[in-house]
Amino acid sequence: MIATGAGRFDIDRFGAGVFRPSPRQSDLIIIAGTVTLKMGPVVRRVYEQMPEPKWAIAMGACASTGGPFDSYSTMQGVDRCIPVDVYIPGCPPRPEALLYGLMRLQDIIMREAPSAYIFESDGSVHRQRSLEGDDDLSSVSERDSSSIVAPVN
């Protein structure tokens, strides 16, 4: 992840140049590394502190599936505690794979039409009805079940 932020790969072109220290200032969380069962509730709490709309990336084999650590204390994928939008495989994943995952996430965001969000004064977030048809887009928490997997080079 650090190499992706360096000058060679230039993550600034995606608008993600400055990593924020607080979840309240972020709309994307990248989970990298092994998540233990004890850390699961903490990851969930950090995710819940992020404002809507929010997205999650599982970066690497350990975050996606638990990696080689199949033990009683290891969570077999961070998607057991938070909804994941993009999975980036690899051990460790290459910087190009992270960039590809960010581009796929941008595709998801463009399909989701973030301008369709309604922000209420009480802090709740709802989706407007689609202008093209009668499909009901009632809740932000209902995600598309087809998460994107970035290819391994």
C-alpha positions as CSV (number, residue, x, y, z in Angstrom):
1,M,0.0,0.0,0.0
2,I,2.9,2.4,0.7
3,A,4.5,1.7,-2.7
4,T,1.2,2.6,-4.4
5,G,1.3,6.0,-2.7
6,A,4.9,6.7,-4.0
7,G,5.6,8.7,-7.1
8,R,6.0,5.8,-9.4
9,F,2.4,4.7,-9.2
10,D,0.9,8.1,-8.3
11,I,-2.2,7.3,-6.4
12,D,-3.0,11.0,-6.3
13,R,-4.6,10.8,-9.8
14,F,-7.4,8.9,-8.1
15,G,-7.9,11.5,-5.4
16,A,-6.6,9.2,-2.8
17,G,-3.2,10.8,-2.1
18,V,-3.7,11.7,1.5
19,F,-4.6,8.9,3.9
20,R,-6.8,10.1,6.7
21,P,-6.1,9.2,10.3
22,S,-9.8,9.1,11.4
23,P,-12.6,7.0,10.1
24,R,-14.9,10.0,10.3
25,Q,-12.9,11.7,7.6
26,S,-12.8,8.6,5.3
27,D,-15.2,7.0,2.8
28,L,-12.9,4.0,2.0
29,I,-11.3,1.5,4.3
30,I,-8.6,-0.8,3.1
31,I,-8.1,-3.9,5.3
32,A,-4.7,-5.5,4.9
33,G,-3.3,-8.3,6.9
34,T,-4.7,-11.0,9.1
35,V,-7.8,-10.2,11.1
36,T,-8.2,-12.1,14.3
37,L,-11.5,-12.9,16.0
38,K,-10.6,-10.5,18.7
39,M,-10.1,-7.7,16.2
40,G,-13.3,-8.4,14.3
41,P,-15.5,-6.2,16.6
42,V,-12.9,-3.4,16.4
43,V,-12.8,-3.5,12.6
44,R,-16.7,-3.4,12.6
45,R,-16.7,-0.4,15.0
46,V,-14.3,1.5,12.8
47,Y,-16.3,0.7,9.7
48,E,-19.5,1.9,11.4
49,Q,-17.9,5.2,12.4
50,M,-17.3,6.0,8.7
51,P,-19.9,8.4,7.2
52,E,-22.2,7.2,4.3
53,P,-21.6,6.4,1.5
54,K,-18.7,4.1,2.5
55,W,-16.8,1.3,0.8
56,A,-14.4,-1.4,1.8
57,I,-11.4,-3.2,0.1
58,A,-9.9,-6.4,1.4
59,M,-6.3,-6.3,0.3
60,G,-4.3,-9.5,0.2
61,A,-4.9,-13.1,0.9
62,C,-4.9,-12.7,4.7
63,A,-7.7,-10.1,4.6
64,S,-9.7,-11.8,1.9
65,T,-9.6,-15.5,3.1
66,G,-7.5,-15.7,6.2
67,G,-4.4,-16.7,4.1
68,P,-2.4,-19.6,5.4
69,F,-3.6,-19.0,9.0
70,D,-6.4,-21.5,9.5
71,S,-6.6,-21.4,13.3
72,Y,-9.1,-21.0,16.1
73,S,-8.2,-17.3,16.5
74,T,-8.1,-16.2,12.9
75,M,-11.1,-14.8,11.0
76,Q,-11.3,-16.5,7.6
77,G,-12.0,-13.3,5.6
78,V,-12.8,-9.8,6.8
79,D,-16.2,-10.1,5.0
80,R,-17.4,-12.0,8.0
81,C,-17.6,-8.7,10.0
82,I,-18.0,-5.9,7.3
83,P,-19.3,-5.9,3.8
84,V,-16.4,-5.9,1.2
85,D,-16.8,-4.3,-2.2
86,V,-13.5,-5.2,-3.8
87,Y,-11.1,-8.1,-3.1
88,I,-7.5,-7.8,-4.1
89,P,-5.6,-11.1,-4.1
90,G,-1.9,-11.6,-3.6
91,C,0.6,-12.2,-0.8
92,P,1.5,-9.4,-0.8
93,P,-0.5,-7.8,-3.6
94,R,1.4,-5.7,-6.1
95,P,0.8,-2.0,-6.3
96,E,-0.7,-2.4,-9.7
97,A,-3.3,-4.7,-8.2
98,L,-4.3,-2.1,-5.7
99,L,-4.6,0.5,-8.4
100,Y,-6.7,-1.9,-10.5
101,G,-8.9,-2.5,-7.4
102,L,-9.3,1.2,-6.9
103,M,-10.4,1.6,-10.6
104,R,-12.9,-1.2,-10.1
105,L,-14.2,0.5,-7.0
106,Q,-14.6,3.7,-9.1
107,D,-16.7,1.7,-11.5
108,I,-18.9,0.4,-8.7
109,I,-19.4,4.0,-7.4
110,M,-20.3,5.3,-10.8
111,R,-22.9,2.5,-11.3
112,E,-24.3,3.2,-7.8
113,A,-24.8,6.9,-8.6
114,P,-23.7,8.6,-5.4
115,S,-25.7,11.7,-6.3
116,A,-28.9,9.6,-5.6
117,Y,-28.2,9.7,-1.8
118,I,-30.5,11.8,0.4
119,F,-28.8,13.0,3.6
120,E,-31.3,13.6,6.4
121,S,-30.8,16.1,9.2
122,D,-30.9,13.2,11.8
123,G,-27.8,11.6,10.2
124,S,-29.6,8.9,8.3
125,V,-28.9,8.3,4.6
126,H,-31.5,7.0,2.1
127,R,-31.4,6.4,-1.7
128,Q,-33.7,8.1,-4.1
129,R,-35.8,6.1,-6.5
130,S,-34.3,5.4,-9.9
131,L,-35.3,7.8,-12.6
132,E,-35.2,5.0,-15.3
133,G,-37.6,2.6,-13.8
134,D,-39.6,1.4,-10.8
135,D,-36.8,-0.4,-9.1
136,D,-36.7,0.4,-5.4
137,L,-33.3,1.6,-4.1
138,S,-34.5,1.9,-0.5
139,S,-31.4,1.4,1.6
140,V,-27.7,2.1,1.3
141,S,-26.8,-0.9,3.5
142,E,-28.2,-3.3,0.9
143,R,-25.2,-4.0,-1.3
144,D,-24.8,-5.8,-4.6
145,S,-23.8,-9.3,-3.7
146,S,-21.3,-9.5,-6.6
147,S,-18.1,-8.1,-5.3
148,I,-15.2,-7.4,-7.7
149,V,-12.0,-9.4,-7.6
150,A,-8.9,-7.7,-9.0
151,P,-6.7,-10.0,-11.2
152,V,-3.3,-11.3,-10.1
153,N,-0.4,-10.5,-12.3
